[in-house]
Amino acid sequence: MTNVITAFPCYRKLSLAVVFALTLASGSASTAQESQLPSIGGTGGGLIAGQKESEIGQQVMVSIRRSAPRITDPLVYDYLSSITYRLLPSAPLDNRDITLALIDSSAINAFAVPGGIVGVNGGLFLNAATEQQFASVLAHELAHLSQRHFARRMEQQETSAPLTIAGMIAGIVLSAVTQSDIGIAAIAGTQALAIQNMLAYSRLHEQEADRVGLDILATAGLDPRGMPEMFEIMMRQNRLQGNTMPEYLSTHPLTRNRVADTRNRAEQYPEKTIRDGQEYHLVRSRLQVHYAPSPDVAVETFESYLNKPDAQSNEAIRYGLAVAYLSNNQFEKAAKAINELLASNPGRITLQVTLAEIYIQQKRLDEARALLEDALARNPGNYPITSTLADVEIAAGNGTQAAEYLKQLTRRMQQQEYLWLRLAEAEGMARNIVGVHRARAEYYALMGDLESAQRQLRQAQEKLPAGSAERQVVSERLGEVTSRLRAYRNS
C-alpha cells in the first residue's frame, strides 16, 4: 500500500519564514518592472542563475523534506517520473536535471521553482480525470521553469544571497503545499500580504506558460486540449468551494478569458486521437484508496463504481477495488481480483507489485519473492519491483539482501531521502554498523543536518581499518560534507 513519510521534526522549522520576512522588508517588486519583462525568459543571466539556482533548489528541497508530508509509494513516484521525463525533451530547458517532490495532500496543486524542483500534490491525480489533463499541469509548470518566471520574480528583490532567496521561496512553497502556517507563521499584516503577492504569478507569466506548455504537450505526443479541460475543472471547483479557492488557483490566477484563450490556442493544433496510458488510471485509483476516509469507505466506493453499466470492463475500477480490499485487510478478495486482471494483462508491473504486496501481508514471502524476481529479470532495474523486493527481504529478516536492493536504488535515486532511511534499517538488520552510519549520513545530508551527517561519517571512519578502500571512500565523503558545513557556517 501507499507509504507516506511524515513531517521531519526540526527545531529550526520556522527559521526560513523569519528569513523570508526580513528579506521582504528589504525590497519589493514593482508592477512597472514586471510589465517590462521580455516575452520569453530564457535560462541565462539574471541575479540567480546557474550554480546559484542549483543551491536554491537544494535548500528548497531541504525545507520540503523537513516540513511537507511526502508520498513514497514507488508505483506512484515511478509514474510521475515517467510522465515528467516524457515531457522534458519537449521543454525549452537548458538543464533537464529535475528533482521531483510528491506531496501527500489531496488539494490540487503543483509547483516548479529554481534549481529544477518540480512538485505535485497527490490531489492532482484525484482531480485530473485524464492523463492529458494531468500532463497539462506538469507541462505548464515546466514552462514556468523554462521561462524562469519564479527566478525573475525573485530577482526583483534587492538581494543576491542564494540562501536568503531560498528562504523566501521555501516559505512561499511550504505555505502552499502544506496548506498550513509553516511558511508564514512568523509573518503578519502587510508582510503576509506581500507573500501572497510574491506567490501569485502575473497574468503575463501565466499566458506565457500556457503558450509554452501547449507546445510541450503537442511535441511530446500528448493532447494540448487537456489544458483547457483541466482549467475548466479548476474553475468548477472554485465555484463549488465558494470562499475556499483551490490552492493552485491562489498561485496561478485563472479567468474565463484565459480559459477561452487557451482553448482557442489548443484547437489550432492538429486534431489527433490520443489515448490515455492505462498506468495513469491505475495510479489514480491507487491514490483514491489512499485518500478515502477509511478502508471500509474505499471498498464501498469502488464496489458502487463496479455496479455501474460497463464498469466490469474498466480495469482501473477493478484494480481500485483490489487495492481497497488490500487496504481493508481482505487479502483473499484482493488477490483474486488482481489475479483476474493479470490473466488479461500478464507482465503488467503495477499488478505484479500489488499482488506481491498482498502476499507480503499474508506472509507468503516465498511466493512474493518468486513473483518479483521473475518480474525483475524481465524489467532490470525497475524501481517499484526492486523496492518491493526489499520489502520482502525485510519482512523475511534478510537484511543483507534487502540492503543490496536498496543500494541499487540509492545509487540511481540519490535525492530520495526515505530510501536512505530504509537502507539504514536494512543495514541494521544485517548488523552492518558501518553501512548504518553511511546511510544515515546521506539521509541527514539531504535533510540539511550536516553536523549529524559529519558525525555519522566519522563514526563509520573509526570502525574501518586504515588503508582500506571503504575507509578511503568514507573519508572522501566526510571531506565533502565538512567542506559544505564550513561554507554554510561562513555564508
N, C-alpha and C positions, 0 to 999 in steps of 0.2 A: 504493500500500500504506500501511499504518498508519505514520504519522510519530510519533516519540516525542522529546520534549525531555528531555534528561538533566539530572541534578542540576547546579545552578549553583555553580561553585567560589566559596566565600566564606570570607574569613579570619575572619569572626565567626560561623561556623556554630554553635558551641556556646554562644554568649553567652546565648541565650534559655533554655537549660537552666539556666545559672548563676542567671539572674534568677528562674527558676521555683523553684529550690532555696531561694533566700533568702526568697522570698515564702511558701513553705510553712512556713518556720521561724517566720514572724511570726504565724501563726494557723491553726487547723484547724476543720473543720466538726464539729458535734456531731450525734449521731443524734437527740437530743431536738428540736433545731431543725428537722431535716428532717421529722420526723413531724408537725410543726405546719404544714407548707406547705399552702396552700389547694389545693383540688382542681383549680381552673382558674387557670393562672398569669397569663394576660393579657400585654400588652406594655408596660404603663406602670409608672412608679415604679421603686423599687429603686435600688441603688447604681450599676449600669451600665445606662443606658438612653439612648435617643435618639442624640445625637451621639457619646457615649462608645462605644456599641455599634458604631457605624459605624467609629470609629477602631480599635477592637479587631479588627473584621473585616478592615480594611485591613492591619493588622500580621500577622494570622494568614495572610492570602494571601501577603504578602511571604515569610514563612517557608516556606510550601508551595512557592512558585515557586523558592526557593533550594535547597530540600533534597529535595523529593519528585519522582521522575520522573513525567512527565505524558504522557498520550496526546493527541496533537494532530490525529489523524485527523478531518477535518471531517465525514465521514459519521457517525462515532460521536458526536462532540460535538453535531451537529445533532439526532440522535435524542434524546440525553439532554436537550437543551434543550427539544425539542418535548414530551416526556412530562412534564417538570417543569412547564412552563407550562400543560399541560393540567390538572395537579393544583392549581396555585397559586390559581386563583379560588375553589376549594373550601376552602382552608386559612384558618383564622381569624387571619390576619396583618394587622397594621396597615400594615406596609411590605412590599410584594411585590417589592422590588428585590433580586433574588437573584444571587449570583455563583457559578458552577459550577466545581468543580475535579474534573477527570477524572484519576485517579491510575493510573499504569501498574503495577499489581500484580495478580497472579492470585488473591490472597486475597479472601474475602468480606468486604467492609467498606463502610460508608457513614457519614457523619457530618454534623452541622449544628451550627454554632457562632454565637455572637452576631455581628451585623453582616451577617446574611443569607448566610453562606457554607454551601453545600451541596456535599459531596464524595462521590464514588462511585469505588470501585475497579473496574478492568476486570473483575476476577474476579466481580463481582456478576452480570454478563451470563452468565458461564460457568455459574454455579450456579443461576440462576433459569431454569427450563425454559419458563416462560410470561411473557408481558408483564404479566399480572395479578400474578404473584409478584414480578417486578422492581419494578413500580409500588408494591407494598405496602411495600417497604423505603423508597422515596422518601417515600411518604405518612407513614410512621412518623417519618422524620427531620423532615419539615416540621411534624409535630405537636409533636415536641420543641422545635422552634424557636418555634412559635406559643405554646407554654406557657412559654417562657423557662426550660426546665429547666437547661440549662448555665449560663445567666446567673444564675439564682437560686442555683445551687450555688457559683458564683464569688463571689457577694455575701456568702457566709458567711465569706469571707476578710477579714481586717482591713486592707484597702487599698482606695483609690479611684482609684489611678492607672491610666488605661486602658492605657498601655504595659506596666506591670507585669502587669496581668491578661492582656494579650495574650501576654506571655511565658509565663505559666502555661499558657494554652490552647494556644499553639503547641507547647510542649513535650509536652503531652498528645497533641495531634493527630498530631504527627510521629512520636512513638513508636509510634502505632497504624498510620498509613497507610504508613510506610516499613518496618515490621517490623524496625527496627534500633535502635541505641543513640543515634541523633541527638538524640532528645528528652530522654534521661535520662543521657547519658554522664557528666555532671558530678555526678550524684547517686547516693548509695549508701545501703545499710542502710534505716533506718526512713523516710528521705525517699523512697526508691524505692517503698516500700510505700504511703506517703501519696499518691504519684502515682496508683498503681493504684486507691486508694480514691476519689480525685477523678475518675478516668476513668470508673468504672462508675456508670451511672445507678442510682437506687434502684428497688426493686420498685414503689413508689408511682408514680414517674415513668414507668416502663415501662407500667404498666397504663393510666395516663392517656394516654400516647402511642398505645397500642393502640386505645383507645376513639376518640380524635380522628382517628387515622389511618384507621380503618374508615369513619368518616363522610366523610372527604375522598375516599376511593376511591369510595364509593357515589354521592356528589354529582357526582363527575367522570365518572360513567358507566362506571366500572371495577368489577371483581368483588371485593367485600370478602373473599371466600373465598380469594383469593390470599395473604392474610396468614397464616392458619394453615398453608396449604400450604408457604409459604416457611419458616415456623418449623420445620415437620417436616423439611425439607431440612437446615436448620442443625443440628437435633438429631441427625439421621442422620450428618452429617459429624462432629459432636462424638464420637459413638460410634466411628466409623471411625478417627478420628485419635488416639484414646487420650489421652495426656497433652498433646497439642498442640491446644489449644482454638482453633476458628476465631476470627479476630481480632474479628469483630463481636460474638461472644458474650462476649468479655472486657470489653466496654464496655456490653453490653445483656444482662444476666443473663436466662436463659431456663429455665423449669422446665416440667415436664409439666402442672402445674396452669394455668400461664399459657397454654400452647398450647391446652388444653381450654377455658379461659375465652374465648380469642379465637375459637375455632371456634364456640362457642355463640353468641357475640355476632354473628359473621358470618352464622350461619344465620337470625338474626332479620330480616335484610334481605330484601326481595322477591327471589325467585329469578328470574334472567334469564339468557338465553343471550348471553354477551358473548364475542365472538371476538377473538383477538389480532390486532393490526395486523401485516401481513406485514413491515413495516420492522424490527420488533424482531428477528425471526428472521434477517433478512439481516445486520443489525449483529452479532448474536450469532455467526453463522457467521464473519463477518469477524474477530472477536476470537478465535475458536477457532483460526484460522490464525495469528494474531499470537502466541498463547501456545503453539503447538505447539513441541516440542523442536527441530524443524528443518523446512524446507520439504518435504523428502522425506517426513517423517512426516506432515505435514499432508495431502499428496496421498494417501498410503496410507490415512490415516484416512477421508477423505471418499470415496475410491473404495470402501472397505469399507462405508460407510454406504449408498452408492448401490446396492450389491448386495443390500440387504435388500428384502423384499417391499414393494411400493407406494412405494419410495423415489424412483422416477423422477418421480412426481407431486409430490414435495416440492421446491419451488423453492429453499428455504433451503439444502438439501443440495447441490443443483446449483450454486447460487451459491457456496457454500463451496468446492466443488471448483474452480470457476473462479478464485477468489481464491488457492487453494493453488497452482494452476498458475502464476498470475502471480508468486507468491512464489518459485516454483521455476524461474523464467525459461522456462517452457514457454508462450511467448506465443501461438502459433498455437492451441493447445488452449484456452487461456484465452479468446481472442477468439471462438472457435467456440461455447464454452459460453455466454458472455454474449449473443452474437447470437441463439442459440436461445431464451434467456429473454426477450430483447427482442421476439421475434416474437409472444409471447403477452402481453407486458407493455410495449407501446410507450409511451414517455414516462416510464417509472419512473426517477426521478433517480438512485437508487443504482446501477442497471445502466448508465446512460449515463456516469456519472462513472467507474465501474470500467472500462468499455470505453475511455474516454479515457486512463485510467492505463496500460492495456495499450498503446495507441497511442503514448503518450509513451515508454515503454520500447522500443518498436520504431522510434522516431524518425519515426513517421508523424504529424508535428506538424500538418500542414495538415488531415488528417482529424480529429484530436483537436480542433483549433480549430473546425472547421465543426460538428462534433457538439455541442460545448459552447455555442457562440454561438447555435445554434438552440434548445438547451435553455434558455439564459438568457433568450432572447426570450419564451419561454412561462412562465418562472418568474423574473421580475425580482428581483434582489437575493439569490437563493438562495446560501447560504454555500458548500456543497460545490462547486457549479458554478463560482462566482466564484473560489474558492480554486484549483481545478484549472485554470481558465483562466490564472491567474497562473503556475502551474507550467509550462503550455505555453509561455507567453511567455518565461519564464526559460530554459527548455530551448532556445528559438529565439534567445536572445540579445537579445530585445526588452525591455530593462529599463524603458523609458518606459511601455509598455503594461502590463507586469506591475505597475509601481508604481501605475498608475491603478486596477487591480483591487484591489490591496491597500489603497489609500487608502479605497476604498469600504468594505472590511471593517473597517479600524481605526476609521472613523467610527462604525460600529454596534457594534463589539465592542472597546471601548477597553481592557478589562481583560485581554485575551488577549495576554500579553507576546510570545509567539512570532510573532504577526502583525507586531508592530513590528520584530522581528528580520528577518523575511523582507522587510519593506518597506525596511529599511536596505540589504539585499542588492540588491534591485531598483534602488533609487536609485543605489547604487554602480555597478551595471551601466550605468545611464543617464547616469553621470557628473554626477549632480546632487548636488554635495557638501553643499549646504545641506540638501537632503532627507535625506541620510545622517545629518547631525548631529541633525536634528529627530527622526527615527525612533529613533535611538539614545538620545536624551534621554528619550523616552517609555518605552523599554524599561528604562533604568536607573531611572527613577522608579518603575516597577512592581516592580522588583527591590529597592527600598528604598535604592538608592545615589544619594541626592540630590546629593551632591557631583559625581559623574560626570555626572548629568543637567544640573546647572548649568553644568558645563564645556562640554558639547556645545552647549547653547543659546547660550552666549557665543561659541563659535566660529561658530555659524550667524549670529548677530547681526553679527559682524565682517565677514562676507562679503556682507552685504546693503547696498544703497545707503541712505543716510539718507533718511528720509521715505517710503520705500516701504511699501506695505500689508503685505507679508510681514514686513518688519522689525518693524512695529508688533505683529503677531501674535506673533512670536518674543519680543519684549520683554515683552509681557504674560505670556506663558507663563514666561519667565525670572523675572519678578517673583513669580509664584505659587510656583514651585519654591524660590526664595530665601526666601520667607516661610515655607514648610513646613520648610526646613532650619533656619532661625533658631528656629522653635518647637520643633523636635526637640532642638536643642542646649540650649535653655533648660528643657527638661522634666526 
